[in-house]
Amino acid sequence: MSGPLILRVNRVSASYTGRDHGIFGKKTVKPVLDSISLEIREGEIFGLTGKSGCGKTTLARCILGLLPCEGEIIIDGIPARRGGNMGRSRRLVMARGVQAVFQDPGASLNPAKKIGFLVEEPLLIHGIGGREERQKQADEMLNLVGLDPSCKTRRVNELSGGQKQRVCIARALMLKPKFLIADEAISSLDVSVGAQILNLFRELRDRLGLSLLFISHNIDAVYYLCDRVAVMEQGRIIRTGNPVNGV
C-alpha cells in the first residue's frame, strides 16, 4: 500500500498490575506489550494474529485509548495518547476518527433499546443532526451493512448473531471514522455468516476508503481478508508479511 499513513504505533508497551494470592498478596506487574511498532495506510486492511494471550486485544485497547500505555500512537496525523487516562472531551474527538467492532455483538448492544435507537445513538452522543436527519442516516447505514431499515423497530434478542454484528458495524460507522478496529469480530459466528462479514468489511473498504485493523486468531480469515499481516507472540510482533507471499 502506498497511501498516506492512517495509523502509526511506535514502540508501544503496556503492562497489567495484579496481586499474587488474592487482595492481600504482593503487587506484581505483568508486561503484556513489549515495544510494538506497526503502520497502517489509508485503505489498507491490516491483519493481526497470534495465539490467545499474546496481546492482540490489549494493543487494540491501547489504540482506542481504553488502556494506558507507553510509546506513541498517531491516528490520521493526530497523537492519540502518550500514556495515562484520556479525558471525555479528548475521547469524543478521537471517536470520530477511530471506532471498533468487538467479539460478542450481543454484549455490545443494549437489549432494552430498539435497533433504531442503537444505530442513531452515536449521533445523539455527539450532538449531530436533528431527529429526521439522524433517522435518514441510520436508514442509509443499515442499507450499507446489508440490513433492511425495517429492523429499526426490533430489539436485539430478535436478531441473529450475524444481524447483531451488522448492527454493531453500522453503529461504528455512523460517525464516519477513517479507521476501524475489528477485534475477533467473526469468532462468535458460524463459518458461513463469518464469511459474509469478511466480505462486508472488504466492501466497506472499497466503498468508503476505510482502513481496518483486523484482529483474529483465525489465520485463514486473516489471509483471506488482509493486505498485510503481523504475527504476535508474547507481546511482541515476531514477523510481518504479505499473505500472498507468506508471513
Steps between C-alpha positions, in 0.01 A plus 500: 500500500631845409233731644550740792540358850177463698656332807852505640582299810854566619664297778181451700529303823236418761469294814236382745529536877364223724559326830622150575282291730199733514449859610748475787781364285802681366433733209650376174539655156453279195630637168247445218634705209872534434596791272242440225542698176281484190355723230168483312432704190180652370274238339706209634367195683771398746475165676627429851508138607649278769404264779262600777679709762767636267379861543286562190197638685718698741659677203154578359391649832813712519430637151141576603619679813338249735828395666807701603820428314848629429613601154341689214168443321405735214163468324456697177781734598366570851684367809247277674668448833830484684384302801266592784124543478321671213246766599140488378535791257817350351330161472206653311737661252691176446174304460432681174824367356511144631228253598491131593297185447542240774469123532155459656239718325234404754709642783567820303131589456254614766218239498252753643526730195367464148740469207410844365607668823822295520606600150414868553660514847852606386347803327301584814810480720691733268206736444494443124185579299132526586264209543408465132862528388612236751226263385597553137866429574404188699294369205790560261747328730278197557466462123877532464566210739235278340205547738147615417418828680176338619709322765520832689185410691641167619704425812835328529360160603297488178811501280739222400868515591596623154232769505618619843856531372377700199322736742827540693682581176229752407536669842877513461471671161238761593767758587676435166835392649796447271632209704319197640628233740332159474602293803405132449189626320414161347610258772150473654332441161462182299722453196256612229389811690859583586592484131219746423637743760849470350360586157312793655825639645658483154200671339511777761871552435436530126195727531607725787878491474501359852818376668464191716700327772363146495592300811438126499652170609345352181797506264287393201269801546800731537660367183172527308422860598821687568754682286777459758530284811695521826542204734523562875653281766541582871436871450729548203459502122721219382445533123302687239428430138263482207248209504570433133871443563460348846562648844 
